[in-house]
Amino acid sequence: MLTMKSTPNHTGVKISGDYFDLDELNQAIYRVIGQEDQYYGYEGSRMRILGISYEIRHAAQGDRNVDFVFNGLHDHTMKQHGFIAPDKNIYFSTEILWPELIYAVIALKDFVKFYQEEKQFPLWDTHLPVISRFQSLVLDCLQGHVPQEEFGMVLKSFNQPVTVNDYAIQYVDFLNLKYIGMTKQQREQSLSAIAMKIAVQDQDYTAFRNQVLAAAAPHKKSIHEITVQAEYPEDFEW
């Protein structure tokens, strides 16, 4: 079963599951976000979601964390059925930064919409429920780490018809780096504000986006092709 929990220092979210849980999520992501350049104005968002998918895929391959999780098999059950088996399953996991994951939840709304429009019977699609559960798990994890009143505001903003078309994805990098640089207490206090900034696209985002557009214009580049100067630290506490 796919699970999520905030990391010890609230830097991100630990996504856990067995091989089949993570592979199922990866397959659903690949299907829903479509092919390269399939949706004009969404290539940057697609790249960011693929970045999360990359981590999940490597986790499923055992390249990240390996955990042992109780599987519900008790001694009396083994005696009753006359066999001996491990009482733990192997789970794989990886950590994703909170701003990165929150943005993916919002961006996937647009991709889900496009995907549904191309399906004759989207209600019976096998990939859409997987994406929906992924989004719900992120929000459920978020709910456990922000005040209830603030979570209500976040949830309301998530339900607004905001699009990530031509989104300045560099803003996610800006928030990621800002979040990494905070103390644990600062992260706890600012998580809901970070979520709101991503969901609402406020004046700070608009000003940031205008700067990126100004940098892209002379070179006639797409907005997502402009790189961020700041570099991520090689190592930080999750």
ABEGO torsion letter per residue (X at the ends): XBBBBBBAAGABBBBBEBAAAAAAAAAAAAAAAEBBGABBGAAAAAAAAAAAAAAAAAAAAGABBBBBBBAGBBAAAAAAAGBBBBABBBBBBBBBBAAAAAAAAAAAAAAAAAAAAABABAAABAAAAAAAAAAAAAAAAAAAABBAAAAAAAAAAAABBBBABGBBAAAAAAAAAAAAABBAAAAAAAAAAAAAAAAAGBAAAAAAAAAAAAAAAAAGBBAAABBBABBBBABBBX
